[in-house]
Amino acid sequence: MLTPEQRAIVKSTVPLLETGGEALTTHFYNILLSEHPEVRPFFNQAHQSSGDQPRALANGVLMYARHIDRLDQLGGLVAQIINKHVSLQIEPAHYPVVGGCLLRAIREVLGAEVATDAVIAAWGAAYQQLADILIGAEEKIYADTAAAPGGWRGARAFRVARKVAESAEITSFYLEPQDGGALAGFEPGQYIGLRLVVDGQEIRRNYSLSAAPNGRDYRISVKREPGGVASGHLHDAVHAGDVLDLFPPAGEFVLGEGDRPVVLISGGVGITPTLAMLDKALQGKRPVHFIHFARNRSAHAFRAAIDARNARHPQLQRFYVYDAEEAHVDGVEAPHATGRLSSETLAAWLPASRDVDAYFLGPKPFMRRMKKQLRELGVPEAQTRYEFFGPASALD
């Protein structure tokens, strides 16, 4: 339990974290990943190289220090962390390893004069408080998921029933339980964890579930990323009949209940979770406005599927944006807009009332623009939600 004195010490380090937090977390990851190879499968090295992971952790540490007195003000940050941990099957034994490396990084980056024994003790207590919260919440999810119909804990073997190219870049994998047993349901928008072995090295990744629950199989749709170890392996080395290890569905970015119109905005492979969300929304009477951005026709995945839904459901309106104009070819319409979408065009595509539930995801620059435009057009921020495919970061 943190003492009042320890809380005060942690809060006093906020200015240091504001100016040097990223250097601290970069050093932390260097220690952790070089000295503890057992945790490497949980981390995407591309996010380390780009700096996204250290920046995300620095932001999380800073937020925690700022709100050490009122952890409820952290909002959805804790839920995001918990769900990411569950999807990768983080266990209680991992926390002491991470905590030891974090405290060592604080000492080595800030120096002994600043990171005194009292500061280290305060941060040790603060870390343990957070670890206890996360461990307890994660254990509840693990237990509840294992007890649910078709649920399980840890890895479960799934057979690749089908592998389908959806575009020049995105391929879908239909995954069925190898044991033939029941399959756990999930909330549209959630993702699964996947364990792969590539060149003798274990890696773990999250992939959105790109089709509505059906009780038979899960579908993930994976974009081939330039230099992507996991995506390249899935595209090139995994085929129908192969067996993969899956962790149960997780994630808090899900379609909420209600009767307000739904706006789903995606860029590139960000379309994947919106597909399952779309199908759930269409089960009721809510108007749905589906807006998707793609580089071009060849990169546009699931267009035929969305067009078919549009033909069947009068409540659905769909709009496509490409980087450049493409002509009407072979019965396929040209995109509805090209280039960077103006606020005026987006406004025309939204419901007349801005009292909507809006969901958006895609590359981070795209998400920043969407968040800004939706806010400027009067969509309440409390009714906009977004998800990150990589480490979470601030969009403002």
C-alpha positions in Angstrom: 0.0 0.0 0.0 1.4 3.4 -1.0 1.9 5.8 1.9 1.0 9.5 1.6 4.7 10.3 1.5 5.3 7.8 -1.3 2.4 9.3 -3.4 3.9 12.7 -3.0 7.3 11.4 -4.2 5.8 9.8 -7.2 3.9 12.9 -8.1 7.1 15.0 -7.7 8.7 13.0 -10.5 6.1 14.1 -13.1 8.2 17.0 -14.4 11.1 14.5 -15.0 8.8 12.1 -16.8 7.4 15.0 -19.0 10.9 15.8 -20.2 12.8 12.5 -20.1 10.2 9.8 -19.9 10.9 8.4 -23.4 14.7 8.1 -22.6 13.8 6.3 -19.5 11.5 3.8 -21.1 13.8 3.2 -24.0 16.6 2.3 -21.6 14.0 0.1 -19.7 13.2 -1.9 -22.9 16.9 -2.3 -23.7 17.5 -3.9 -20.3 14.4 -6.0 -20.4 14.8 -7.4 -23.9 18.5 -7.9 -23.7 18.6 -9.6 -20.3 15.3 -11.4 -20.3 14.8 -13.3 -23.6 11.8 -15.1 -22.1 9.7 -11.9 -22.5 10.7 -11.1 -26.1 7.8 -13.0 -27.7 5.4 -10.4 -26.2 7.0 -7.4 -27.9 6.9 -6.4 -31.6 10.4 -5.4 -32.5 9.1 -3.1 -35.2 7.4 -1.0 -32.5 10.7 -0.9 -30.6 12.6 0.3 -33.6 10.1 3.0 -34.5 10.0 4.3 -30.9 6.2 3.7 -30.7 6.5 1.3 -27.8 8.8 3.4 -25.6 6.6 6.5 -26.3 3.5 4.6 -25.4 5.0 3.3 -22.1 6.3 6.8 -21.3 2.9 8.2 -21.8 1.4 5.5 -19.6 3.9 5.9 -16.8 3.4 9.7 -16.9 -0.4 9.3 -16.7 -0.1 6.9 -13.8 2.2 9.3 -11.9 -0.1 12.2 -12.5 -3.2 10.4 -11.3 -1.6 8.3 -8.5 -4.2 9.8 -6.1 -7.2 9.1 -8.4 -6.6 6.1 -10.5 -10.2 6.2 -11.7 -9.2 9.3 -13.8 -7.0 7.0 -16.0 -10.1 6.3 -18.0 -9.8 3.5 -20.6 -6.0 3.2 -20.3 -6.1 0.5 -17.7 -8.7 -1.5 -19.7 -6.6 -1.3 -22.8 -3.6 -2.6 -21.0 -5.5 -5.4 -19.4 -7.0 -6.6 -22.6 -3.7 -6.5 -24.5 -2.1 -8.5 -21.7 -4.9 -11.0 -21.7 -4.7 -11.4 -25.5 -1.0 -12.3 -25.2 -1.4 -14.3 -22.0 0.7 -12.2 -19.7 1.1 -14.1 -16.4 1.8 -12.9 -12.8 5.4 -14.2 -13.0 6.2 -11.6 -15.7 5.5 -8.7 -13.4 8.5 -8.9 -11.0 10.8 -9.1 -14.0 9.3 -6.0 -15.6 9.2 -4.1 -12.2 12.9 -4.9 -11.5 14.0 -3.6 -14.9 11.8 -0.4 -14.6 13.3 0.5 -11.2 16.8 -0.2 -12.5 16.1 2.1 -15.5 14.9 4.8 -13.2 18.0 4.7 -11.1 20.4 4.5 -14.1 18.7 7.3 -16.2 17.9 9.7 -13.4 21.1 9.1 -11.5 21.6 8.3 -7.8 21.2 12.0 -6.7 17.7 12.2 -8.1 16.6 8.6 -7.9 17.4 8.2 -4.2 16.5 5.2 -2.1 13.3 6.9 -1.1 12.3 7.6 -4.8 13.1 4.0 -5.8 11.1 2.7 -2.8 8.1 4.9 -3.7 8.1 3.8 -7.3 8.5 0.2 -6.2 5.4 0.5 -4.1 3.6 2.3 -7.0 4.5 -0.3 -9.5 3.4 -3.1 -7.1 0.0 -1.3 -6.6 -0.5 -1.2 -10.4 0.7 -4.8 -10.8 -1.8 -6.0 -8.2 -4.6 -4.2 -10.0 -3.7 -5.7 -13.4 -3.0 -9.2 -12.1 -6.4 -9.3 -10.3 -8.3 -8.0 -13.3 -6.5 -10.3 -15.8 -7.0 -13.4 -13.6 -10.8 -12.7 -13.5 -10.9 -12.5 -17.3 -8.8 -15.7 -17.7 -11.1 -17.5 -15.3 -14.3 -16.2 -16.8 -13.2 -17.0 -20.3 -12.2 -20.5 -19.4 -15.5 -21.1 -17.8 -17.6 -19.7 -20.7 -19.1 -22.1 -23.2 -16.4 -22.9 -25.8 -13.9 -20.9 -23.8 -10.3 -21.9 -22.8 -7.2 -20.6 -21.1 -3.7 -20.4 -22.6 -3.0 -21.7 -26.1 -5.5 -23.8 -28.1 -4.7 -25.4 -31.4 -6.7 -24.2 -34.5 -6.6 -25.6 -38.0 -6.5 -23.2 -41.0 -9.6 -24.3 -42.8 -9.3 -21.7 -45.6 -6.9 -19.0 -46.7 -8.5 -16.3 -48.9 -6.9 -13.3 -50.6 -9.1 -10.3 -50.0 -6.9 -7.7 -51.8 -3.4 -7.3 -53.1 -2.2 -6.9 -49.5 -4.8 -8.5 -47.2 -5.4 -12.3 -46.7 -8.0 -13.9 -44.5 -7.5 -17.0 -42.5 -10.5 -19.1 -41.4 -9.6 -20.9 -38.1 -11.4 -23.9 -36.7 -10.7 -25.6 -33.3 -8.5 -28.7 -34.0 -10.2 -30.5 -31.1 -13.6 -30.1 -32.8 -15.0 -28.6 -29.6 -17.3 -25.7 -29.0 -16.1 -22.2 -29.9 -16.3 -19.2 -27.6 -18.3 -16.2 -28.8 -16.9 -12.7 -28.8 -17.9 -9.1 -29.1 -17.6 -7.6 -32.6 -14.5 -5.4 -32.5 -12.4 -7.8 -30.4 -9.2 -9.5 -31.4 -7.4 -12.8 -30.7 -3.8 -13.5 -29.7 -1.7 -15.7 -32.0 1.5 -17.6 -31.1 3.8 -18.3 -34.0 7.3 -19.7 -34.3 9.3 -18.0 -37.0 12.9 -19.1 -37.7 12.9 -20.9 -34.4 11.8 -17.8 -32.4 8.4 -17.5 -30.7 6.4 -14.3 -31.4 2.9 -13.3 -30.3 0.6 -10.9 -32.1 -2.9 -9.6 -31.9 -5.3 -9.8 -34.9 -8.8 -8.4 -35.1 -11.6 -10.8 -35.7 -12.9 -9.7 -39.1 -16.2 -11.7 -39.2 -19.2 -11.8 -36.9 -19.4 -14.7 -34.4 -20.8 -17.9 -36.0 -19.9 -20.7 -33.5 -17.8 -22.5 -36.1 -14.7 -20.6 -36.8 -12.8 -17.3 -36.3 -11.6 -15.2 -39.2 -8.6 -12.9 -39.1 -7.5 -10.8 -42.1 -3.9 -9.9 -42.1 -2.1 -7.2 -44.1 1.4 -8.0 -45.4 3.5 -5.3 -43.8 6.8 -4.4 -45.4 9.4 -6.3 -43.4 6.7 -7.7 -41.1 8.0 -10.9 -39.5 4.5 -12.2 -38.4 2.5 -11.0 -41.4 5.1 -12.2 -43.9 5.2 -15.6 -42.2 1.4 -15.9 -42.3 1.2 -14.8 -46.0 4.1 -17.0 -47.2 4.4 -20.0 -44.9 0.9 -20.7 -43.4 -1.5 -22.6 -45.6 -4.9 -24.5 -45.4 -4.5 -27.5 -43.1 -1.7 -25.9 -41.0 -2.3 -25.6 -37.2 -1.8 -22.4 -35.2 -2.0 -21.6 -31.5 -4.7 -19.1 -30.5 -5.4 -17.3 -27.3 -9.0 -16.4 -26.5 -10.7 -13.2 -27.8 -10.1 -10.0 -25.8 -10.5 -6.2 -26.3 -12.6 -3.3 -25.1 -13.2 -1.7 -28.6 -16.6 -3.1 -29.2 -19.9 -1.9 -30.7 -22.0 -0.4 -27.9 -25.7 -0.9 -27.5 -28.2 1.8 -28.2 -30.4 3.3 -30.9 -28.2 6.1 -32.2 -26.9 6.0 -35.7 -23.6 4.2 -36.1 -20.6 5.7 -38.0 -17.8 3.3 -38.9 -14.7 4.9 -40.4 -11.6 2.9 -41.3 -8.4 3.3 -43.2 -6.6 0.4 -44.9 -6.5 -2.8 -42.8 -8.4 -0.8 -40.1 -11.5 -2.2 -41.8 -11.1 -5.6 -40.2 -12.9 -5.1 -36.8 -15.5 -2.8 -38.4 -16.8 -5.7 -40.5 -18.0 -7.7 -37.5 -19.3 -4.4 -35.9 -21.2 -3.7 -39.1 -23.0 -7.0 -39.2 -24.0 -6.6 -35.5 -25.3 -3.1 -36.2 -27.3 -4.3 -39.2 -29.2 -6.8 -37.1 -31.2 -4.0 -35.6 -32.7 -0.8 -37.1 -29.9 1.6 -36.5 -28.8 3.6 -39.5 -25.2 2.8 -40.4 -22.8 5.1 -42.2 -19.7 3.0 -43.4 -16.7 5.1 -44.7 -13.6 3.4 -45.8 -10.3 4.8 -47.1 -8.0 2.7 -49.3 -5.0 3.6 -51.5 -6.6 2.2 -54.6 -8.9 -0.5 -56.0 -6.3 -3.3 -55.7 -5.7 -2.5 -52.0 -9.4 -2.2 -51.2 -10.4 -5.4 -49.3 -14.0 -6.6 -48.7 -15.5 -4.1 -51.2 -17.8 -6.7 -52.7 -19.0 -7.9 -49.3 -19.8 -4.3 -48.2 -21.6 -3.6 -51.5 -23.7 -6.7 -51.1 -24.7 -5.6 -47.6 -25.6 -2.2 -48.9 -27.9 -3.8 -51.5 -29.7 -5.8 -48.8 -30.0 -3.2 -46.1 -31.6 0.2 -46.8 -30.3 1.5 -43.4 -26.7 1.2 -44.7 -24.9 3.9 -46.6 -21.3 3.3 -47.7 -18.7 5.6 -49.0 -15.2 4.9 -50.4 -12.2 7.2 -50.6 -9.1 6.4 -52.7 -5.8 8.2 -52.9 -6.4 9.0 -56.6 -9.3 8.9 -59.1 -10.0 5.5 -60.6 -12.5 5.0 -63.4 -15.7 2.8 -63.3 -14.4 -0.6 -64.5 -16.2 -3.9 -65.0 -19.2 -2.9 -63.0 -17.2 -1.5 -60.1 -18.0 2.1 -59.4 -15.3 4.7 -59.1 -14.6 5.8 -55.5 -17.0 8.4 -53.9 -14.0 10.8 -53.2 -10.3 10.9 -53.7 -7.3 12.4 -51.8 -7.6 13.9 -48.4 -11.3 14.0 -47.4 -12.6 17.5 -46.8 -14.6 18.3 -43.7 -17.5 19.4 -46.0 -17.6 16.0 -47.7 -17.4 14.1 -44.4 -20.2 16.3 -43.1 -22.4 15.4 -46.1 -21.8 11.7 -45.4 -22.6 11.8 -41.7 -26.2 11.7 -40.4 -27.9 15.1 -40.2 -27.9 14.9 -36.5 -24.4 14.6 -34.9 -25.9 12.6 -32.1 -24.1 9.4 -33.3 -21.9 6.6 -32.1 -18.7 6.9 -34.1 -15.9 4.4 -34.3 -12.7 4.9 -36.3 -9.3 3.2 -36.8 -6.4 3.0 -39.2 -2.9 4.5 -39.5 -2.2 7.0 -36.7 -2.0 10.1 -39.0 -5.4 9.1 -40.4 -6.9 8.7 -37.0 -5.6 12.1 -35.9 -7.4 13.7 -38.8 -10.6 11.8 -38.2 -10.7 12.7 -34.5 -10.1 16.3 -35.3 -12.7 16.4 -38.1 -15.4 14.6 -36.1 -14.9 17.0 -33.2 -15.0 20.0 -35.4 -18.2 18.7 -37.1 -19.9 18.5 -33.7 -19.8 14.7 -32.9 -19.6 14.5 -29.1 -16.1 13.2 -28.1 -17.7 11.0 -25.5 -19.5 9.2 -28.4 -16.3 8.6 -30.5 -14.2 5.6 -29.9 -11.0 4.3 -31.6 -8.6 1.4 -31.4 -4.8 1.1 -32.0 -3.3 -1.8 -33.9 0.0 -1.0 -32.3 1.0 0.7 -29.0 -1.6 3.2 -27.8 -0.6 6.9 -28.1 -2.2 10.3 -27.9 -4.0 11.5 -31.0 -4.2 15.2 -30.0 
